[in-house]
Amino acid sequence: MNEILQNLYEMTAFSNIIAEPQILIMYALAFTLLYLGIVKEYEPLLLVPIAFGVLIANFPGGDMGVIQADQNGMVNVHGEMRNIWEMPLHDIAHELGLMNFIYYLLIKTGFLPPIIFMGVGALTDFGPMLRNLRLSIFGAAAQLGIFAVLIIAIMMGFTPKEAASLGIIGGADGPTAIFTTIKLAPHLLGAIAIAAYSYMALVPVIIPLVVNLLCTKNELRINMKKEEKKAGNMVEIKNMRALKIIFPIAVTTVVALFVPTAVPLVGLLMFGNLVKEIGSNTSRLLDAAANSIMNAATIFLGLSVGATMTSEAFLNFQTIGIVIGGFLAFALSISGGILFVKLMNLFSKQKINPLVGATGLSAVPMASRVANEIALKYDPQNHVLQYCMSSNISGVIGSAVAAGVLISFLS
């Protein structure tokens, strides 16, 4: 009887948890992320799959955790070192489990991030940016955090490739962070993806925190519509549909010529937007890109990225550095946009609300909604959403181009 009870006990995960109590920390992390996604409704479409991936990856014996290959592509398969790129996919599924199959097929190859960008493009309206094109410059200013943290991380001992992967978190774009990390520092993918998506989900917390530190009440009361009327420079675009069709084609061409490494992200972003703007003739393509393909890609990306967060991969000082550095990159990007607005206001008669600069991130449209709520708190008539969307949308393009520049220089 004792032997039967012993076998039953060893069959469960309790013996492993007692032997490795650090697994409990990963459960706490998974439950926290689930709470933020379900109860607080912080980016649930992303945070819930990632959190559940973290949870199932850390059940001993479940074989749902992703095993990261080293720089030479070698993984430990039941005590034997094998090259993951020489293993057939059915062998990966059989020997390493379902999540490794998804990860090495869809994530490690760099397939899913551009596909998600295509869906983002299909869901994005570039109209607000085209109507307020001069405000799109703040999407570039908000990339400050990427390059500032890159330098700081190198000084702290990270390699240039690792530092670039860490800094890109400041772009507030999960797929861009994943794509960059896959190219430059794949061994950091789990920690960087979790940090990037967690901070994206915490945009409603981080933006108000930085804004309150850097902005005065009078600055937050600046009414963009009144300032436009005062300056008399409101521009009316006569054929917006034609402009919206030309824009993605033109942007793709320019980016391809100057930063070819950014084409996988920017190109598919613009393709998704193009099929949206063409109209009924491409409605079926739009529906697929914005719905079925986008949703499937999000599920697989979230679960497999979460599954990289095993206790062995996550609980170390390097991961703690990534979490801290990621927050710094995020905060500095918001600060960069705000400070650039303040600088322009010193020399311009037409004042700009600093909230426009604060939304130069890639977190569309959450950052703009948060900024609009802050503006309405100080003045119920001050709707800044359309102006914030201009810098917010340009931030998507800016972070993708920044990623392309880093990959080009460091690969």
Phi, psi and chi 1 to 4 in degrees:
 res  aa     phi    psi   chi1   chi2   chi3   chi4
   1 MET       -  -42.4  177.5   61.8   76.2      -
   2 ASN   -61.0  -38.5  -72.4  -21.7      -      -
   3 GLU   -66.0  -39.1 -174.9  177.9  -13.2      -
   4 ILE   -64.1  -45.4  -66.5  173.8      -      -
   5 LEU   -62.9  -38.2  -67.2  175.1      -      -
   6 GLN   -64.3  -42.7 -179.3   65.9   26.4      -
   7 ASN   -64.7  -39.3  -70.0  -23.7      -      -
   8 LEU   -63.8  -41.0  -72.4  172.5      -      -
   9 TYR   -64.4  -43.5  173.0   70.8      -      -
  10 GLU   -70.2  -22.7  -69.1  177.9   -5.6      -
  11 MET   -69.3  -29.7 -178.9 -173.4   71.2      -
  12 THR   -80.6  175.1   67.5      -      -      -
  13 ALA   -87.4   -5.3      -      -      -      -
  14 PHE   -63.3  -38.7  -66.4  110.2      -      -
  15 SER   -63.7  -39.5   59.4      -      -      -
  16 ASN   -68.3  -38.2  -60.1   86.3      -      -
  17 ILE   -66.8  -39.0  -66.8  173.0      -      -
  18 ILE   -66.0  -38.8  -68.5  172.2      -      -
  19 ALA   -72.3  -31.2      -      -      -      -
  20 GLU  -129.5   76.1  -58.8  176.1   48.3      -
  21 PRO   -63.9  -15.0   21.5  -32.3      -      -
  22 GLN   -64.0  -17.4   64.4  -92.3   26.4      -
  23 ILE   -60.6  -31.1  -65.8  175.1      -      -
  24 LEU   -61.3  -31.4  -64.3  174.0      -      -
  25 ILE   -63.6  -39.0  -61.8  175.1      -      -
  26 MET   -68.8  -35.6  -57.7  -51.3  -62.0      -
  27 TYR   -63.1  -42.4  -65.7  158.0      -      -
  28 ALA   -61.4  -40.8      -      -      -      -
  29 LEU   -63.2  -45.0  173.1   64.1      -      -
  30 ALA   -61.9  -44.4      -      -      -      -
  31 PHE   -66.4  -35.7  -66.1  142.7      -      -
  32 THR   -64.9  -45.5  -59.6      -      -      -
  33 LEU   -65.1  -38.3  -65.5  175.6      -      -
  34 LEU   -63.8  -39.9  -75.8  169.6      -      -
  35 TYR   -61.6  -45.6  171.8   78.8      -      -
  36 LEU   -63.5  -39.3  -67.4  174.1      -      -
  37 GLY   -74.7  -40.8      -      -      -      -
  38 ILE   -88.0  -50.6  -62.0  170.5      -      -
  39 VAL   -82.1  -49.4 -179.9      -      -      -
  40 LYS   -82.4  -12.9  -67.7  -64.7 -175.7  179.2
  41 GLU    59.5   37.8  -62.1 -178.1   -4.9      -
  42 TYR   -86.6  104.5  -68.5  164.6      -      -
  43 GLU    44.3   56.8  -68.8  -72.6  -12.9      -
  44 PRO   -60.9  -31.4   20.9  -32.4      -      -
  45 LEU   -63.3  -25.3  -66.1  178.1      -      -
  46 LEU  -101.5  -46.6  -65.4  171.2      -      -
  47 LEU   -70.4  -35.5 -142.6   52.6      -      -
  48 VAL   -65.7  -49.1  170.2      -      -      -
  49 PRO   -61.0  -40.7  -22.0   33.0      -      -
  50 ILE   -63.7  -46.3  -70.6  174.6      -      -
  51 ALA   -61.8  -41.4      -      -      -      -
  52 PHE   -69.2  -33.4 -150.3   81.4      -      -
  53 GLY   -62.4  -41.6      -      -      -      -
  54 VAL   -60.2  -42.6  174.6      -      -      -
  55 LEU   -63.5  -53.0 -176.8   63.8      -      -
  56 ILE   -71.8  -22.5   60.4  178.3      -      -
  57 ALA   -72.1  -20.1      -      -      -      -
  58 ASN  -108.2   18.2  -73.7  -78.3      -      -
  59 PHE   -91.3  111.2  -75.2  116.7      -      -
  60 PRO   -56.4  134.2  -23.1   33.5      -      -
  61 GLY    88.8   -9.5      -      -      -      -
  62 GLY   -80.1  -18.0      -      -      -      -
  63 ASP    53.3   40.2  -67.9  -29.7      -      -
  64 MET  -110.4   -0.1  -67.4  -68.3  -83.3      -
  65 GLY   -85.0  141.6      -      -      -      -
  66 VAL   -78.4  132.1  168.5      -      -      -
  67 ILE   -98.3  114.5  -58.3  172.3      -      -
  68 GLN   -77.0  132.8  -70.9  -76.2    2.8      -
  69 ALA   -76.5  151.4      -      -      -      -
  70 ASP   -78.5 -174.5   62.5   21.4      -      -
  71 GLN   -62.8  -20.8  -65.9 -179.1  -12.9      -
  72 ASN   -96.2    5.7  -62.2  -44.0      -      -
  73 GLY    80.3   15.9      -      -      -      -
  74 MET   -92.6  136.0  -55.7  -58.3  -70.8      -
  75 VAL  -129.0  154.5  -67.2      -      -      -
  76 ASN   -88.6  112.6 -170.6  -33.6      -      -
  77 VAL  -112.6   98.9 -178.3      -      -      -
  78 HIS    52.1   46.1  -54.5  -54.2      -      -
  79 GLY    87.8   -5.4      -      -      -      -
  80 GLU  -113.1  130.5  178.0 -172.6   -6.2      -
  81 MET   -80.9  122.3  -61.8  -57.7  -65.6      -
  82 ARG  -131.2  152.8  -64.3  179.0   61.9 -178.9
  83 ASN   -83.0  117.6 -169.6  -42.5      -      -
  84 ILE   -62.5  -30.9 -167.4   71.6      -      -
  85 TRP   -79.5   -9.3  -57.6  117.9      -      -
  86 GLU  -100.3   -3.4  -65.4  178.2   -2.7      -
  87 MET   -87.5  129.7  -67.5  177.5   64.5      -
  88 PRO   -61.6  154.2  -18.0   30.0      -      -
  89 LEU   -60.2  -36.7  -72.2  173.0      -      -
  90 HIS   -67.3  -29.2   64.6  -89.2      -      -
  91 ASP   -69.8  -40.5  -90.1    6.1      -      -
  92 ILE   -60.9  -45.1  -65.7  176.2      -      -
  93 ALA   -63.2  -42.2      -      -      -      -
  94 HIS   -74.4  -43.7  177.9   71.6      -      -
  95 GLU   -84.1  -34.4  -59.2  -70.3  -13.7      -
  96 LEU  -113.6  -12.1  -58.7  177.6      -      -
  97 GLY   103.0  168.6      -      -      -      -
  98 LEU   -59.6  -44.8  171.6   65.0      -      -
  99 MET   -69.2  -33.8 -148.1   52.7   70.1      -
 100 ASN   -66.5  -37.0  -78.5  -81.1      -      -
 101 PHE   -59.6  -48.8  171.7   81.8      -      -
 102 ILE   -64.0  -43.0  -64.2  172.7      -      -
 103 TYR   -63.8  -50.0  175.2   77.5      -      -
 104 TYR   -76.0  -23.8  -77.0  101.7      -      -
 105 LEU   -80.5  -43.9  174.2   64.8      -      -
 106 LEU  -107.7  -31.8  -58.7  178.2      -      -
 107 ILE   -95.8  -54.5  -54.0  -63.1      -      -
 108 LYS   -62.9  -27.7 -164.6   77.5  168.8 -179.2
 109 THR   -78.2   -9.0   56.3      -      -      -
 110 GLY    78.8   20.9      -      -      -      -
 111 PHE   -78.1  -47.0  174.4   73.3      -      -
 112 LEU   -72.3  -40.3  -78.6 -172.6      -      -
 113 PRO   -54.9  -46.6  -30.0   37.9      -      -
 114 PRO   -64.7  -33.2  -24.0   35.8      -      -
 115 ILE   -64.3  -40.7  -65.7  -60.4      -      -
 116 ILE   -66.5  -36.5  -70.9 -179.8      -      -
 117 PHE   -62.1  -36.4 -108.0   60.2      -      -
 118 MET   -61.1  -42.8  179.5  177.4   68.4      -
 119 GLY   -65.5  -39.4      -      -      -      -
 120 VAL   -61.8  -42.4  170.6      -      -      -
 121 GLY   -61.5  -39.2      -      -      -      -
 122 ALA   -67.6  -22.0      -      -      -      -
 123 LEU   -99.8   -1.9  -66.2  168.5      -      -
 124 THR  -102.8  137.0  -60.0      -      -      -
 125 ASP  -105.6  113.2 -179.9    9.1      -      -
 126 PHE   -80.9    1.1  -75.1  112.4      -      -
 127 GLY   -54.3  -50.7      -      -      -      -
 128 PRO   -57.6  -36.5  -26.7   35.7      -      -
 129 MET   -71.0  -40.6 -173.4 -177.4   75.9      -
 130 LEU   -68.8  -30.5  -64.9  172.6      -      -
 131 ARG   -75.4  -25.6  -67.3 -173.7 -173.4   95.6
 132 ASN  -127.9   55.3  -58.4  -81.0      -      -
 133 LEU   -60.7  -32.3 -155.9   54.4      -      -
 134 ARG   -64.9  -23.6   64.6 -171.4 -176.4   85.7
 135 LEU   -80.3  -13.4  -60.2  179.9      -      -
 136 SER   -67.7  -16.2   63.1      -      -      -
 137 ILE   -61.8  -25.0 -169.5  173.2      -      -
 138 PHE   -72.5  -18.5  -60.1  116.2      -      -
 139 GLY   -67.4  -28.2      -      -      -      -
 140 ALA   -79.5  -40.9      -      -      -      -
 141 ALA   -62.3  -31.5      -      -      -      -
 142 ALA   -75.3   -2.0      -      -      -      -
 143 GLN   -83.4    2.9  -52.4  -52.7  -45.4      -
 144 LEU   -52.2  -42.8  168.5   69.5      -      -
 145 GLY   -59.8  -34.1      -      -      -      -
 146 ILE   -60.6  -51.3  -64.6  175.4      -      -
 147 PHE   -80.8  -29.4  -62.7   97.7      -      -
 148 ALA   -66.3  -46.4      -      -      -      -
 149 VAL   -70.3  -31.5  168.8      -      -      -
 150 LEU   -56.5  -47.3 -175.8  152.8      -      -
 151 ILE   -65.9  -43.9  -64.5  169.7      -      -
 152 ILE   -62.7  -42.7  -66.1  170.5      -      -
 153 ALA   -64.1  -39.2      -      -      -      -
 154 ILE   -62.7  -40.7  -69.1  174.4      -      -
 155 MET   -65.8  -26.9  -66.3  171.3   62.5      -
 156 MET   -85.8   -3.8  -64.8  -63.1  -68.2      -
 157 GLY   112.9   -3.2      -      -      -      -
 158 PHE   -72.7  149.5  -74.9   88.5      -      -
 159 THR   -70.7  160.0   67.3      -      -      -
 160 PRO   -55.0  -39.2  -28.7   36.3      -      -
 161 LYS   -67.7  -41.7  -70.0 -176.3  177.6 -177.7
 162 GLU   -65.8  -40.8  -68.7  172.7  -18.8      -
 163 ALA   -63.5  -39.8      -      -      -      -
 164 ALA   -65.0  -41.1      -      -      -      -
 165 SER   -65.0  -35.7  -60.5      -      -      -
 166 LEU   -71.1  -44.9  172.2   53.3      -      -
 167 GLY   -63.1  -32.5      -      -      -      -
 168 ILE   -64.8  -15.7 -157.1   67.2      -      -
 169 ILE   -57.4  -30.2  -65.0  173.8      -      -
 170 GLY   -63.6  -16.0      -      -      -      -
 171 GLY   -76.0  -10.2      -      -      -      -
 172 ALA    57.3   41.4      -      -      -      -
 173 ASP  -136.8  107.5 -166.7  -44.6      -      -
 174 GLY   -58.9  -52.6      -      -      -      -
 175 PRO   -59.3  -37.3  -26.9   35.5      -      -
 176 THR   -65.4  -42.5  -60.3      -      -      -
 177 ALA   -62.3  -41.8      -      -      -      -
 178 ILE   -66.6  -46.1  -69.8  172.0      -      -
 179 PHE   -60.6  -45.0 -173.4   79.2      -      -
 180 THR   -64.5  -43.2  -54.7      -      -      -
 181 THR   -67.3  -38.0  -54.4      -      -      -
 182 ILE   -58.6  -40.6  -71.2  169.0      -      -
 183 LYS   -75.3  -35.3  -63.0  -69.7 -175.0 -179.3
 184 LEU  -108.8  -42.1  -61.4  179.4      -      -
 185 ALA  -146.1   68.4      -      -      -      -
 186 PRO   -60.1  -24.3   18.3  -30.7      -      -
 187 HIS   -69.3  -13.0   56.3  -70.9      -      -
 188 LEU  -101.7    6.2  -59.9 -178.0      -      -
 189 LEU   -56.3  -47.3  179.1   59.6      -      -
 190 GLY   -59.0  -52.6      -      -      -      -
 191 ALA   -64.3  -42.2      -      -      -      -
 192 ILE   -68.8  -40.8  -75.0  175.3      -      -
 193 ALA   -64.0  -43.7      -      -      -      -
 194 ILE   -62.7  -45.3  -70.8  -69.5      -      -
 195 ALA   -62.5  -45.4      -      -      -      -
 196 ALA   -62.3  -48.8      -      -      -      -
 197 TYR   -72.6  -32.0  -81.8  111.8      -      -
 198 SER   -65.6  -44.9  -63.3      -      -      -
 199 TYR   -69.7  -33.1  -67.0  137.9      -      -
 200 MET   -60.3  -43.3  -78.3  175.7   61.7      -
 201 ALA   -66.0  -27.4      -      -      -      -
 202 LEU   -93.1   15.1  -68.7  172.5      -      -
 203 VAL   -52.0  -41.5  159.3      -      -      -
 204 PRO   -63.9  -14.7  -22.6   34.7      -      -
 205 VAL   -99.2  -43.1  175.8      -      -      -
 206 ILE   -74.8  -43.2  -60.8  174.7      -      -
 207 ILE   -60.4  -49.7  -73.2 -177.6      -      -
 208 PRO   -59.2  -35.0  -25.3   35.1      -      -
 209 LEU   -62.6  -48.8  175.3   65.8      -      -
 210 VAL   -69.3  -40.9  177.4      -      -      -
 211 VAL   -60.9  -43.9  165.9      -      -      -
 212 ASN   -65.7  -28.6  -70.3  -27.0      -      -
 213 LEU   -76.7  -32.9  -73.8  173.1      -      -
 214 LEU  -108.6  -16.8  -63.3  179.4      -      -
 215 CYS  -115.8  146.5  -58.5      -      -      -
 216 THR   -90.9  165.0   66.0      -      -      -
 217 LYS   -63.8  -38.2  -68.1 -178.8  179.4  179.2
 218 ASN   -64.0  -37.7  -73.0  -24.6      -      -
 219 GLU   -64.9  -39.9  -72.7  175.7  -34.0      -
 220 LEU   -73.5  -13.5  -63.1  175.8      -      -
 221 ARG   -91.0   -3.0  -69.8 -167.3 -177.7  103.0
 222 ILE   -59.4  122.3  -66.5  174.0      -      -
 223 ASN   -94.3  112.6 -169.8  -60.3      -      -
 224 MET   -65.7  -36.7  -63.6  -65.6  -66.0      -
 225 LYS   -65.9  -43.1  -72.8 -175.2  178.4  178.7
 226 LYS   -65.0  -39.0  -69.4 -179.7  179.9  178.7
 227 GLU   -65.0  -37.8  -68.8  -66.4  -35.2      -
 228 GLU   -64.9  -44.7  -87.1 -169.3  -27.3      -
 229 LYS   -65.1  -38.1  -70.2  178.8 -179.8  177.6
 230 LYS   -63.7  -40.7 -172.6 -168.9  -56.8 -178.7
 231 ALA   -80.1  -21.5      -      -      -      -
 232 GLY    66.0   33.6      -      -      -      -
 233 ASN  -116.9   26.8   62.5   -8.8      -      -
 234 MET   -69.7  128.8  -63.6  179.4   68.9      -
 235 VAL  -109.4  131.6  178.2      -      -      -
 236 GLU  -106.2  123.7 -176.4  179.0  -14.2      -
 237 ILE   -92.0  120.6  -59.5  172.9      -      -
 238 LYS   -73.8  -41.6  -66.6 -177.4  178.7  179.4
 239 ASN  -121.4   77.7 -164.9  -21.2      -      -
 240 MET   -65.2  -36.6  177.5   59.4   79.1      -
 241 ARG   -61.2  -45.0 -178.8  175.6 -179.7  -88.4
 242 ALA   -63.5  -41.0      -      -      -      -
 243 LEU   -64.0  -40.5 -178.9   58.9      -      -
 244 LYS   -65.9  -30.3  -75.9 -175.7  174.2 -178.3
 245 ILE   -77.0  -41.3  -68.8  174.5      -      -
 246 ILE   -68.9  -36.2  -66.2  169.8      -      -
 247 PHE   -56.2  -53.9 -179.4   74.7      -      -
 248 PRO   -62.6  -33.5   19.2  -30.5      -      -
 249 ILE   -67.2  -43.9  -60.2  170.8      -      -
 250 ALA   -66.4  -43.9      -      -      -      -
 251 VAL   -62.9  -44.6  169.4      -      -      -
 252 THR   -59.4  -43.2  -57.3      -      -      -
 253 THR   -63.9  -46.1  -57.3      -      -      -
 254 VAL   -64.4  -46.6  171.7      -      -      -
 255 VAL   -63.2  -41.4  169.9      -      -      -
 256 ALA   -62.2  -33.5      -      -      -      -
 257 LEU   -76.2  -37.4  -69.7  173.2      -      -
 258 PHE   -98.9  -35.4  -72.2   94.9      -      -
 259 VAL  -134.8   74.9 -168.0      -      -      -
 260 PRO   -56.8  -30.8  -23.0   33.1      -      -
 261 THR   -69.2  -13.4   47.3      -      -      -
 262 ALA   -89.8   -5.3      -      -      -      -
 263 VAL   -62.0  -39.4  171.8      -      -      -
 264 PRO   -55.1  -37.5  -27.4   36.0      -      -
 265 LEU   -84.8  -55.9  -65.2  176.3      -      -
 266 VAL   -65.8  -40.4  175.5      -      -      -
 267 GLY   -60.0  -46.6      -      -      -      -
 268 LEU   -74.8  -31.0  -74.4 -169.9      -      -
 269 LEU   -58.3  -47.1  173.6   74.4      -      -
 270 MET   -72.4  -32.9  -67.7  -59.2  159.1      -
 271 PHE   -63.3  -45.8  170.7   73.4      -      -
 272 GLY   -58.4  -40.5      -      -      -      -
 273 ASN   -69.7  -36.3 -175.5 -105.3      -      -
 274 LEU   -62.7  -45.8  179.4   61.5      -      -
 275 VAL   -66.5  -25.5  -62.8      -      -      -
 276 LYS   -69.1  -45.3  170.9 -176.4 -179.2  -66.0
 277 GLU   -79.0  -23.3  -61.2  -58.2  -16.9      -
 278 ILE   -63.5  -38.8  -71.0  174.2      -      -
 279 GLY   107.2 -141.5      -      -      -      -
 280 SER   -62.8  -29.3   58.6      -      -      -
 281 ASN   -65.4  -24.6  -71.4  -22.6      -      -
 282 THR  -121.4   24.1   54.3      -      -      -
 283 SER   -62.6  -35.0   59.6      -      -      -
 284 ARG   -67.5  -38.4  -70.4  167.0   58.8 -171.8
 285 LEU   -65.4  -40.9  -59.9 -179.5      -      -
 286 LEU   -61.0  -45.6  170.3   63.8      -      -
 287 ASP   -61.2  -41.9 -179.4   63.8      -      -
 288 ALA   -67.0  -46.5      -      -      -      -
 289 ALA   -65.4  -40.4      -      -      -      -
 290 ALA   -85.7  -18.9      -      -      -      -
 291 ASN  -119.4  -84.3  -66.0  -62.4      -      -
 292 SER   -61.5  -48.5   55.1      -      -      -
 293 ILE   -66.7  -46.2  -65.6  175.4      -      -
 294 MET   -60.5  -44.3  176.8   71.1  160.0      -
 295 ASN   -67.6  -42.6  -67.0  -24.1      -      -
 296 ALA   -64.2  -42.7      -      -      -      -
 297 ALA   -62.4  -40.5      -      -      -      -
 298 THR   -64.1  -41.4  -58.7      -      -      -
 299 ILE   -62.4  -51.5  -70.2  172.4      -      -
 300 PHE   -65.5  -39.3  -70.8  129.8      -      -
 301 LEU   -64.0  -49.0  179.8   76.8      -      -
 302 GLY   -62.0  -49.5      -      -      -      -
 303 LEU   -62.8  -45.8  -75.9  173.3      -      -
 304 SER   -73.1  -35.5   53.8      -      -      -
 305 VAL   -66.1  -42.7  164.1      -      -      -
 306 GLY   -60.7  -36.0      -      -      -      -
 307 ALA   -70.0  -14.2      -      -      -      -
 308 THR   -74.4  -14.3   63.6      -      -      -
 309 MET   -90.4   65.9  -60.4  -53.1  -64.6      -
 310 THR   -81.0  163.4   59.3      -      -      -
 311 SER   -61.7  -35.3   57.7      -      -      -
 312 GLU   -65.4  -37.9  -64.3   86.2   -4.9      -
 313 ALA   -81.2  -29.0      -      -      -      -
 314 PHE   -95.0  -39.1 -172.3   74.8      -      -
 315 LEU   -87.0   77.6  -60.7  177.0      -      -
 316 ASN  -153.6  166.6   53.8   65.6      -      -
 317 PHE   -66.6  -30.5  -72.5  110.5      -      -
 318 GLN   -63.8  -41.1 -171.1  177.7   52.8      -
 319 THR   -65.4  -40.2  -60.6      -      -      -
 320 ILE   -60.5  -40.7  -65.4  171.6      -      -
 321 GLY   -62.6  -38.0      -      -      -      -
 322 ILE   -66.6  -42.3  -71.5  170.3      -      -
 323 VAL   -62.7  -44.9  171.6      -      -      -
 324 ILE   -67.6  -45.9  -64.5  171.8      -      -
 325 GLY   -63.3  -36.6      -      -      -      -
 326 GLY   -64.4  -42.1      -      -      -      -
 327 PHE   -63.4  -41.5  178.7   82.5      -      -
 328 LEU   -62.2  -43.8 -178.9   62.2      -      -
 329 ALA   -61.5  -42.6      -      -      -      -
 330 PHE   -62.4  -49.3 -147.7   92.2      -      -
 331 ALA   -65.5  -38.7      -      -      -      -
 332 LEU   -68.7  -33.7  -75.9  175.4      -      -
 333 SER   -64.6  -44.0  -68.8      -      -      -
 334 ILE   -63.1  -43.6  -61.8  169.6      -      -
 335 SER   -63.3  -40.0  -57.4      -      -      -
 336 GLY   -59.3  -44.1      -      -      -      -
 337 GLY   -64.8  -42.6      -      -      -      -
 338 ILE   -64.0  -46.5  -67.9  173.7      -      -
 339 LEU   -65.9  -33.1  -65.9  175.0      -      -
 340 PHE   -68.2  -37.4 -167.8   52.9      -      -
 341 VAL   -62.4  -45.9  168.4      -      -      -
 342 LYS   -59.0  -40.2  -73.9  173.5  171.1  -79.4
 343 LEU   -63.5  -44.5  179.1   64.1      -      -
 344 MET   -65.1  -36.3  -72.1 -168.7   65.5      -
 345 ASN   -64.8  -23.7  -77.3  -15.1      -      -
 346 LEU   -68.2  -27.5  -68.3  175.8      -      -
 347 PHE  -115.0    1.0  -56.0   98.0      -      -
 348 SER  -119.5  140.3  174.5      -      -      -
 349 LYS   -73.4  -34.9  -69.5 -177.3  179.5  179.9
 350 GLN   -85.7  109.9 -177.9 -177.1  -12.6      -
 351 LYS   -79.8  149.4  -55.3  -57.2  179.2 -174.6
 352 ILE  -119.0  135.4  -61.0  171.4      -      -
 353 ASN   -68.2  128.5 -165.6  -51.9      -      -
 354 PRO   -57.2  -20.0  -22.4   32.3      -      -
 355 LEU   -63.1  -26.9  -69.2  168.3      -      -
 356 VAL   -63.6  -40.0  175.6      -      -      -
 357 GLY   -71.1  -33.5      -      -      -      -
 358 ALA   -66.2  -18.9      -      -      -      -
 359 THR  -102.3   20.1   55.1      -      -      -
 360 GLY   -76.3   21.2      -      -      -      -
 361 LEU   -87.4  176.2  -56.9  166.3      -      -
 362 SER   -96.2    3.3 -173.3      -      -      -
 363 ALA   -80.1   80.3      -      -      -      -
 364 VAL   -97.6  137.9  178.8      -      -      -
 365 PRO   -97.0   12.0   36.0  -33.2      -      -
 366 MET   -56.8  -43.8 -178.4 -174.1  -73.3      -
 367 ALA   -60.2  -41.2      -      -      -      -
 368 SER   -67.7  -39.7  -66.1      -      -      -
 369 ARG   -63.5  -42.5  -71.8 -158.7  -58.3  -98.2
 370 VAL   -62.5  -44.5  170.8      -      -      -
 371 ALA   -62.7  -40.5      -      -      -      -
 372 ASN   -63.7  -39.3 -167.3   56.6      -      -
 373 GLU   -64.1  -38.1  -71.1  171.6    4.9      -
 374 ILE   -64.9  -44.0  -64.6  173.1      -      -
 375 ALA   -61.7  -43.1      -      -      -      -
 376 LEU   -67.1  -25.9  -67.0  174.5      -      -
 377 LYS   -64.3  -36.3  176.7 -177.5  174.2 -177.4
 378 TYR   -91.5  -22.6  -69.6   94.4      -      -
 379 ASP  -154.8  105.0  179.5   -1.1      -      -
 380 PRO   -58.8  -15.5  -23.2   33.8      -      -
 381 GLN   -98.4   -0.6  -56.0  -58.9  -42.5      -
 382 ASN   -96.9   86.7 -169.6   13.7      -      -
 383 HIS   -90.8  113.2  -65.8  -87.3      -      -
 384 VAL  -110.9    8.4  -61.9      -      -      -
 385 LEU   -56.3  -49.2 -178.6   62.7      -      -
 386 GLN   -65.8  -30.6   61.8  173.2  -36.9      -
 387 TYR   -75.5  -39.6  -56.6  101.5      -      -
 388 CYS   -65.6  -35.1  -70.3      -      -      -
 389 MET   -62.4  -28.9  -78.3  -64.3  -69.6      -
 390 SER   -61.3  -50.8  177.6      -      -      -
 391 SER   -74.0  -31.7   61.6      -      -      -
 392 ASN   -63.5  -46.4 -156.9  178.9      -      -
 393 ILE   -68.5  -39.7  -66.9  170.0      -      -
 394 SER   -65.8  -25.7   67.7      -      -      -
 395 GLY   -64.8  -31.6      -      -      -      -
 396 VAL   -61.6  -48.7  179.0      -      -      -
 397 ILE   -66.2  -42.1  -57.7  171.4      -      -
 398 GLY   -61.4  -43.1      -      -      -      -
 399 SER   -68.1  -36.3   64.0      -      -      -
 400 ALA   -67.0  -40.7      -      -      -      -
 401 VAL   -67.1  -40.9  170.9      -      -      -
 402 ALA   -60.2  -40.8      -      -      -      -
 403 ALA   -62.1  -43.0      -      -      -      -
 404 GLY   -61.9  -39.6      -      -      -      -
 405 VAL   -63.8  -45.6  170.2      -      -      -
 406 LEU   -63.6  -43.8  -67.2  174.3      -      -
 407 ILE   -63.5  -41.1  -67.2  169.8      -      -
 408 SER   -62.5  -42.1  179.4      -      -      -
 409 PHE   -79.4  -30.0  -86.1   93.5      -      -
 410 LEU  -106.6  -13.3  -63.3  173.5      -      -
 411 SER   -70.1      -  -68.5      -      -      -
